[in-house]
Amino acid sequence: MNTDYQPYQQQPLCRIEVTASYPPIMFFYALVRANIEINGYKQSYPWGTQHFDVPPGDYEVAVSYQWVLGAWGRNAVRFRIGPQETRRVNYMASYIRFLPGSIKVS
């Protein structure tokens, strides 16, 4: 009899690495924090790289930043991630704060 049988096997986690940055000349962005939204769940983080361990599946990652009257610069990407994969999302805020930042996934 096999005693190590487990009826539910958890899938290996994947990693989403989000790097939110701004042009160095636009130093006023340092006064606010980046909003990182993964599948509708938004959280505020310092500018830089954040790591998220998630199950495999489809994801939408959006990045923006909070300004006086709301979130600005929002842009998003969608992708699928498989078991034990790492996807890197890079966001760069725009020189004009009302425009969406550039975002890409690799």
trRosetta pair geometry for C-beta under 8 A, 3 or more apart (Angstrom, degrees):
i j d omega theta_ij theta_ji phi_ij phi_ji
2 5 5.0 87 110 -40 108 102
6 9 6.0 113 94 -76 110 69
11 55 5.8 85 72 -151 116 96
11 56 5.8 -81 139 14 144 108
11 83 5.7 -115 177 -101 103 112
12 56 8.0 53 74 -33 66 107
12 83 4.7 82 61 -168 99 102
12 84 4.8 3 117 -54 136 91
13 53 4.6 27 158 179 143 99
13 54 6.5 135 -162 65 92 22
13 55 6.3 -72 -116 -88 67 45
13 84 7.6 77 78 -82 41 51
14 53 7.3 155 76 -155 36 55
14 54 5.7 -34 66 71 87 76
14 55 7.1 59 17 170 92 13
14 56 5.5 100 -22 -82 126 62
14 81 4.6 150 142 142 163 122
14 82 6.9 134 -87 85 136 30
14 83 6.5 -134 -63 -136 96 22
14 84 6.4 -90 -96 -32 68 8
14 85 5.0 -2 -136 57 115 70
14 86 6.9 -179 -177 -80 78 40
14 87 7.4 30 157 0 120 92
15 51 6.0 -22 -164 -164 110 97
15 52 6.9 143 -158 75 57 48
15 53 5.7 -30 -98 -99 73 61
15 54 7.5 135 -106 22 22 77
15 85 7.6 -143 39 104 67 45
15 86 4.4 -10 69 -112 103 85
15 87 7.6 -179 94 28 58 59
16 38 6.8 136 80 -115 159 134
16 51 7.5 149 80 -158 50 47
16 52 4.5 -15 60 62 97 104
16 54 5.9 18 -5 10 109 126
16 59 6.7 -120 -83 135 145 170
16 61 6.5 -180 -177 -79 139 140
16 81 7.0 -109 -72 -55 91 165
16 86 7.7 173 -84 -157 24 58
16 87 5.5 -15 -115 65 70 94
16 89 6.6 12 -177 -3 95 113
17 49 6.2 -2 -178 -168 94 106
17 50 7.5 168 -155 83 50 43
17 51 5.4 -15 -105 -104 75 73
17 52 7.8 -169 -75 24 33 70
17 86 6.2 24 -8 -178 112 104
17 87 7.2 -176 28 89 74 44
17 88 4.8 -23 72 -109 107 71
17 89 7.0 173 86 25 52 69
18 36 5.3 116 109 -133 161 136
18 49 7.0 159 84 -149 44 55
18 50 5.1 -12 61 59 95 92
18 51 8.0 -175 22 -80 70 27
18 52 7.1 29 -3 -1 106 111
18 61 6.3 -158 -94 -175 121 137
18 63 6.8 166 -175 -76 123 121
18 88 8.0 166 -82 -160 29 50
18 89 4.7 -13 -111 67 72 109
18 91 7.1 10 -174 2 90 112
19 48 7.0 -60 -141 165 70 32
19 49 4.5 -21 -96 -93 82 82
19 50 8.0 174 -80 19 37 62
19 88 7.1 10 0 -174 107 95
19 89 7.1 178 27 90 65 57
19 90 5.0 -9 64 -114 107 68
19 91 6.9 180 91 30 56 69
20 34 3.8 96 123 -138 160 165
20 36 6.7 -127 -41 -71 135 101
20 45 7.2 127 29 81 137 109
20 47 5.5 -115 100 -137 93 63
20 48 7.0 -1 57 36 76 25
20 50 7.6 11 4 4 103 105
20 63 5.2 -175 -103 -157 112 138
20 65 7.9 144 174 -69 133 100
20 91 4.8 -10 -113 68 67 115
20 93 7.7 53 -179 -39 84 92
21 47 6.2 94 -108 -177 44 109
21 48 7.5 68 -80 -85 79 30
21 90 7.7 -17 18 -167 107 83
21 91 7.0 156 27 88 61 63
21 92 5.5 -20 76 -108 89 69
21 93 7.2 -132 105 6 42 84
22 26 5.2 -101 157 80 112 116
22 29 3.8 24 41 74 179 166
22 30 7.8 -137 53 -50 136 63
22 47 6.6 -64 1 -131 98 146
22 92 6.9 135 -106 -164 29 62
22 93 4.0 -10 -108 39 88 121
23 26 4.6 76 68 8 90 108
23 92 7.1 68 -51 -180 72 105
23 93 7.0 -112 0 76 74 85
23 95 5.9 5 15 -86 151 79
24 27 7.3 14 172 -70 49 76
25 95 7.9 9 76 -123 112 98
26 29 5.2 48 123 -13 101 111
26 93 6.9 -128 93 96 150 118
26 95 6.3 -159 -61 -128 132 56
27 30 5.7 -27 -179 6 63 117
28 31 5.6 -30 -175 10 60 117
29 32 6.3 -70 -163 46 50 95
29 47 7.1 79 134 -71 107 146
29 65 6.7 -29 -150 -174 93 174
29 93 5.7 158 -115 59 150 162
30 47 7.1 -81 -110 12 59 141
32 65 5.0 97 117 172 129 111
32 66 5.4 -161 -163 66 119 74
32 67 6.5 -44 -88 -83 162 57
33 44 4.6 72 105 179 134 103
33 45 6.2 168 177 74 110 26
33 46 6.0 -69 -131 -93 97 36
33 47 7.2 -147 -142 -36 50 68
33 65 6.9 178 91 -142 34 85
33 66 6.6 18 56 24 75 107
34 44 7.2 148 80 -155 40 59
34 45 5.5 -31 71 69 92 81
34 46 7.2 31 23 133 94 15
34 47 5.4 111 -23 -90 116 60
34 63 6.0 -17 -175 -163 110 100
34 64 7.6 146 -162 80 63 31
34 65 5.4 -53 -109 -91 49 88
34 91 7.5 134 -152 85 134 135
35 42 5.4 4 -179 -170 107 109
35 43 7.3 158 -152 79 63 28
35 44 5.6 -37 -96 -95 67 66
35 45 7.8 134 -110 19 20 74
35 62 7.9 -12 112 111 95 89
35 63 6.8 150 80 -158 61 47
35 64 4.7 -14 57 66 114 81
35 65 6.1 179 5 -94 86 28
35 66 6.3 101 -42 -40 115 83
35 71 5.8 -48 24 -126 154 124
35 74 8.0 -32 74 -97 119 92
36 42 7.2 163 84 -146 35 60
36 43 6.1 -22 63 63 82 80
36 44 8.0 141 18 -111 71 18
36 45 5.6 1 4 13 116 124
36 50 6.1 -129 -8 55 167 147
36 61 7.2 -19 -168 -165 87 92
36 62 7.7 154 -158 82 41 52
36 63 5.7 -11 -103 -104 65 79
37 40 6.7 -1 179 -123 105 8
37 41 6.6 162 -154 76 64 37
37 42 4.0 -23 -96 -91 94 82
37 43 7.7 153 -87 16 49 58
37 60 7.9 -19 115 113 94 87
37 61 7.0 149 82 -158 59 43
37 62 4.2 -11 60 60 112 98
37 63 7.4 -164 21 -73 78 33
37 64 7.5 18 -7 12 115 98
37 76 7.6 -49 75 -103 111 110
38 41 5.6 -23 65 59 73 93
38 52 6.3 -168 -53 151 164 173
38 54 7.4 -137 167 -80 145 146
38 59 6.2 -27 -162 -161 89 112
38 60 7.5 153 -155 80 41 53
38 61 5.5 -7 -103 -105 73 76
39 59 5.8 -84 -50 -138 99 68
39 60 5.8 114 -86 44 51 80
40 60 7.7 56 -33 68 65 113
42 62 7.8 -41 -97 75 99 107
44 66 6.9 -18 -110 -15 124 126
45 48 7.8 -111 139 54 106 82
45 50 5.1 -26 -176 -64 166 144
54 57 7.4 -96 143 39 110 101
54 59 7.0 68 119 -81 162 137
54 81 7.2 76 83 75 114 142
56 81 5.9 -140 -136 102 61 73
56 82 5.3 15 -135 -150 123 30
56 83 5.0 -50 -56 -61 135 59
56 85 7.6 82 -109 25 93 104
57 80 7.1 -100 147 -145 26 73
57 81 6.8 1 52 54 41 81
58 78 7.1 8 -177 -174 94 97
58 79 7.6 -175 -148 100 60 31
58 80 5.1 -34 -96 -98 68 77
59 78 7.0 177 93 -147 47 56
59 79 6.1 -15 61 64 88 71
59 80 7.5 145 16 -103 74 28
59 81 6.3 7 6 2 122 112
59 87 7.9 173 56 60 136 151
60 76 5.6 18 178 177 96 124
60 77 7.3 179 -149 89 58 36
60 78 4.8 -24 -98 -96 79 83
61 76 6.5 168 87 -151 40 74
61 77 5.8 -9 58 58 88 83
61 79 7.8 -18 9 24 105 100
61 89 5.0 -89 101 -89 151 170
61 103 8.0 -167 100 -177 94 135
61 105 7.5 121 45 -85 126 118
62 74 5.8 12 178 -165 114 96
62 75 6.8 -180 -146 92 75 29
62 76 3.7 -33 -91 -91 88 99
62 77 8.0 167 -80 17 50 53
63 73 7.7 -41 116 118 78 100
63 74 7.2 174 87 -135 38 53
63 75 6.6 -13 56 58 79 74
63 76 7.7 158 12 -87 57 54
63 89 7.5 164 -31 136 123 121
63 91 3.9 -46 62 -93 156 172
63 101 6.6 -56 94 62 106 134
63 103 6.3 159 33 -98 111 126
64 71 4.2 54 130 175 142 111
64 72 6.3 151 -172 69 100 28
64 73 5.3 148 -142 76 66 76
64 74 3.7 -20 -81 -83 119 77
64 75 7.7 142 -75 11 74 52
64 101 7.8 176 -108 11 46 114
65 71 6.8 147 72 -151 25 71
65 72 6.1 -34 66 62 77 80
65 73 5.6 17 23 45 92 128
65 93 6.5 -5 -6 -100 135 131
66 70 7.5 -107 -143 161 64 22
66 71 5.8 -45 -94 -95 54 66
66 72 7.9 104 -143 16 11 80
67 70 6.8 -3 59 68 80 42
67 71 7.3 118 17 -129 79 18
67 72 4.6 11 4 0 130 125
67 97 6.5 107 -84 162 153 132
71 74 5.8 56 132 -54 112 113
72 97 5.4 34 137 161 147 88
72 98 6.3 -74 -154 -108 119 36
73 93 5.2 -14 -157 -136 157 85
73 94 5.8 -165 -123 15 101 96
73 97 6.3 -67 -54 -163 107 58
73 98 7.9 -161 -63 -172 65 4
73 99 7.0 32 -109 88 66 44
73 100 5.9 111 -165 -137 44 34
73 101 4.5 42 178 -27 105 96
74 100 6.1 -54 78 -118 43 91
74 101 7.9 15 -86 20 2 89
75 91 6.8 164 65 -132 107 105
75 100 4.1 104 -66 -179 102 113
75 101 5.2 -130 11 63 124 68
75 102 7.0 -32 66 -128 170 9
75 103 4.3 -178 110 -3 118 125
76 103 6.8 16 -74 81 4 162
77 89 6.2 -172 46 -128 131 111
77 103 5.4 -148 -32 130 107 116
77 104 6.9 104 -76 -137 150 19
77 105 4.7 178 135 -28 154 115
79 87 5.9 163 100 -150 146 157
79 105 5.1 -136 -38 125 147 166
81 85 5.1 -155 -168 77 83 121
81 87 5.2 -104 -96 -18 118 127
82 85 4.8 80 60 -14 72 130
87 105 5.7 -2 177 -171 110 108
87 106 7.3 157 -161 78 64 37
88 105 6.9 152 81 -157 48 55
88 106 5.0 -19 63 62 100 88
89 103 6.7 -1 -176 -169 94 97
89 104 7.4 175 -149 88 54 36
89 105 5.1 -22 -98 -100 74 79
90 103 7.0 169 87 -147 51 50
90 104 5.6 -9 56 58 95 82
90 105 7.9 175 17 -87 69 31
90 106 7.4 16 -3 5 109 107
91 101 5.4 64 -179 113 89 134
91 102 7.2 165 -151 86 48 50
91 103 4.7 -6 -102 -101 79 88
92 101 5.5 -172 88 -176 42 106
92 102 4.9 -1 54 54 97 96
92 103 7.8 -169 23 -71 61 48
93 97 7.3 -1 174 -114 114 67
93 101 4.4 -66 -110 -97 33 126
94 97 6.7 172 75 -92 94 23
94 98 7.9 -71 80 58 136 41
94 99 4.2 -105 127 80 174 100
94 100 6.6 97 -35 91 130 27
94 101 5.1 -138 -28 -94 75 56
94 102 7.4 115 -77 -18 76 74
96 99 4.7 58 83 6 102 113
100 103 7.9 -68 160 -4 106 105
